[in-house]
Amino acid sequence: MESMGSDISLAAELLSEGKAVAIPTETVYGLAANALDAKAVAQIFELKKRPAFDPLIIHLASADHLGDYVKDTGPYFDALYQAFSPGPLTYVFPKQDIIPDIVTAGHPTVAVRFPAHPLCQSLLQKLDFPLAAPSANLFGRVSPTQANHVAGQFGDSLAYILDGGSAQVGLESTIIDLSQDEPIVLRLGGLSLEAIEEVLDRKVPYTRSSSSNPKAPGMLSAHYSPGIPLTHGNLDLNLNKVDRKRCGSISFCKKISGIPDQNQRILSPTGDLKEAASKLFAAMRSFDKNEVDVILAEEFPNEGLGRAINDRLRRASVA
């Protein structure tokens, strides 16, 4: 059996047998298992070395059967769903008892997303259960945006990697909590806060990271380690503290003086935050430990997707 390919029927068969399969989404690749099968979901935690207090997102093709898995969607869901789903937005709702506690880390809520990637959509439409699927990387490491990133971390330990090409968004989904009276964004991601606020016609607060027992995935303070020390902030200040010849850089649209060209990652020469977001994780994992001792990442414009880019870089820099 091939360990990587685009065979949707094979992926569906393996998932139905309780196996873990890597799947493409428009945000990042996910490590998926049957969300209703606690034993299958346990494989995800084991493979990722993920702590059991970090909850998972469940994935559905559409909201047609959402009521089977959540108790109430609240007053804001319909407008957001019409505007952004399928797409890079995850919703937190009160859960039905059919969702195992291992998926939600014991919380009475569950995170739900409707991915837009056509291969993932086709797969979900073949299944009669949702997929629990965090990013397909070892816990705390950079999220994968290509199938070979997944293969590089897990080797032959996965039943199958469904190859859907490069992720177009490149940042994990934005998570909005709709389980309370007022909406709150729990994780910044591939959909901007401004876009949500425009649809809801109101300001929406957002939380920063959590150190333990987070309500939604991707809220832990230390995360996204590239395997090389990373410093995020004022480049001019930080450049004075390092050997520039042994330094890598991640910048928005400009070249950094004194750092070797081959060690520079300019995410969008045209200054497009969407392009920068799509290239961030690939850039973070591209440095050679033999050539680079430290990565300096600049502060991106703190607006739109730049806010989520800064969030990922800030957490990658936590020791």
Secondary structure, DSSP 8 states (H G I E B T S, - for coil): --SEE--HHHHHHHHHTT--EEE--SSS-EEEEETT-HHHHHHHHHHHT--TTS--EEE-SSSTTGGGTBS---SSHHHHHHHH-SSSEEEEEEB-TTS-HHHHTT-SEEEEE----HHHHHHHHH-SS-EE--BSSSTTB---SSHHHHHHHHTTSSSEEE---S-SS-S--EEEE-SSSS-EEEE--SS-HHHHHHHHTS---B---BSSS-SSTT-BSS--B-SS-EEEE-HHHHHTTS-GGGEEEEESSS--TTS-GGGEEES-TT--HHHHHHHHHHHHT---TTT-SEEEEE---SSTHHHHHHHHHHHHT--
